[in-house]
Amino acid sequence: MSLPKEVLVAGGGIVGINCAVELQRRGCSVTLIDPRSPGDGCSFGNAGNVVAGAVVPFSMPGNLLKIPSWVFSPYGPLSISLRHLPRLAPFLLRWLKASHPANVRHISRAMHALHKETFNLYLPLLQELGETDLITKAGQLYVSRHSHGADGTTLSRVLRAEAGVRVEALSGGQVQDLVPALSAAYGSGIFFPDNGFCANPYRLVQVLAHAFVARGGTVRRAALVAVERSPEGGGTAILESGARQRYDALVIAAGVWSRRLVSMFGARVPLEAERGYHITLPQSGVHLNLPVTNCDLSISATSMEMGLRITGGAEFSGLEAKPNWHFADRMLKLGMMTFPGLERSGAKQWVGMRPSLPDGLPVLDRATGDRNVIFAFGNGHYGLTEAPMMARLVTALMMDERPSVDISPYSLSRFNRAQVFPAMHPLTEC
Ligand SMILES: Cc1cc2nc3c(=O)[nH]c(=O)nc-3n(C[C@H](O)[C@H](O)[C@H](O)COP(=O)(O)OP(=O)(O)OC[C@H]3O[C@@H](n4cnc5c(N)ncnc54)[C@H](O)[C@@H]3O)c2cc1C
């Protein structure tokens, strides 16, 4: 099969830029288009956790019963806009269906396939670019005030064991030794030695974009709005400015905005904007050697180049709703409950839209009837972790090679299949 010569990647988030870099590495001439600067979407402000060992889906048995406390408790992590609820209902039903134990196991295996090689893919590339401090395999800590509160359910433990994820249970003393800034109330924890973090997720995208351009790639400020298919293969992208750009192959990697783009190819996906918030404290007075997830409060804290970042929240209010900054204020309060000495001056708030699908897995598939168009989006809570593997798999599809992992769990057609009916679990994976 001949190599597609001109590849157009729509979307310059962490997924799109990884695809652009990898396709370029394999000999394609690549143009990346984005109406904003690469990394300005959801990839800008995430928690930076690089989680090779995340294998516990967000939809787990028992979740349904937890929804009221997530929504109504004063510091609950979940918010659903009543106005958006009718549109969200089918998503929620699919989310519940995903929590059936048989589905959970299948989803967990598919997560592991995307996560387990993340450091092996990122680190050599960053080393090549002289960026040895951007991603560090420093481990990750989950903490709770309750004995075994960070361990998760029996099923979570089984899923980790089945995937061979290394986990160490820690005593209160060990937790405090590892993170002295933590409130003494957190007396139980688990440590994931094979996870780690990115010190600046936005700079990561920018570093990759600069390398891509330096190696001959093109980044163009433009939004894809339509396509014209060409009978001899490939097509022409119509950009918002009215400009036209010919392509042999097209990758749709536009995060939460992909839903509208894939509808141009007749595809319907239950993709939702799942908002998350962060607060970054430049002079927090707290430095963490590894990222910390507070399982009781559903927040994550990571020391970054910009200061201490505290993230959390899952807000479903549609693509166009205004941010609810109370959520970001809440991140600060929850951060102060976790790290009592936190200094708040110069705090910066941010909101981003996770591109979420109800089973927590992305879409990685060809457009029906057009094998030169590849969909790569919907990475929800794990886009930073999954992006390099997504790029490998997109490239394999493009080259007509056998993908290194089974990609059927990420197919578009899974949304047309009947699923086994369910039960439920929490928003953090603990
Ligand atoms: C609070 C929070 C914490 C998170 N923490 C983590 C974490 O610790 N670890 C982890 O792995 N993941 C985490 N995530 C998830 C991760 O950030 C996302 O999954 C990831 O950023 C999605 O990347 P993306 O490239 O698909 O989308 P985006 O980064 O949103 O990029 C999509 C791009 O497409 C562009 N676009 C839109 N429309 C068009 C168009 N018509 N034509 C061309 N381009 C277009 C946009 O401008 C945007 O730049 C977190 C997310 C949030 C919100």
The ligand as an ORCA input file, in Angstrom:
! r2SCAN-3c Opt
* xyz 0 1
  C      -9.041     19.154     34.928
  C      -8.479     18.099     33.987
  C      -7.480     17.267     34.435
  C      -6.955     16.268     33.602
  N      -5.938     15.500     34.045
  C      -5.369     14.578     33.245
  C      -4.267     13.810     33.685
  O      -3.786     14.006     34.804
  N      -3.754     12.866     32.858
  C      -4.263     12.643     31.621
  O      -3.773     11.738     30.941
  N      -5.295     13.390     31.134
  C      -5.866     14.350     31.921
  N      -6.914     15.093     31.481
  C      -7.477     14.812     30.164
  C      -6.675     15.431     29.024
  O      -6.332     16.759     29.329
  C      -7.524     15.375     27.732
  O      -7.974     14.060     27.510
  C      -6.685     15.802     26.539
  O      -6.162     17.100     26.754
  C      -7.515     15.812     25.259
  O      -6.643     16.162     24.224
  P      -7.154     16.417     22.753
  O      -5.977     16.661     21.921
  O      -8.080     15.304     22.363
  O      -8.098     17.698     22.879
  P      -7.733     19.256     23.024
  O      -6.520     19.480     23.812
  O      -8.981     19.921     23.495
  O      -7.388     19.673     21.552
  C      -8.363     19.740     20.533
  C      -7.958     20.850     19.587
  O      -8.840     20.818     18.443
  C      -8.974     22.146     18.011
  N     -10.142     22.291     17.133
  C     -11.427     22.511     17.496
  N     -12.198     22.608     16.401
  C     -11.388     22.473     15.330
  C     -11.607     22.504     13.922
  N     -12.824     22.706     13.406
  N     -10.538     22.329     13.094
  C      -9.293     22.129     13.601
  N      -9.043     22.089     14.942
  C     -10.075     22.254     15.781
  C      -9.091     22.937     19.316
  O      -8.822     24.324     19.117
  C      -8.084     22.247     20.207
  O      -6.824     22.879     20.192
  C      -7.467     16.102     32.286
  C      -8.459     16.969     31.832
  C      -8.950     17.977     32.663
  C      -9.996     18.917     32.149
*
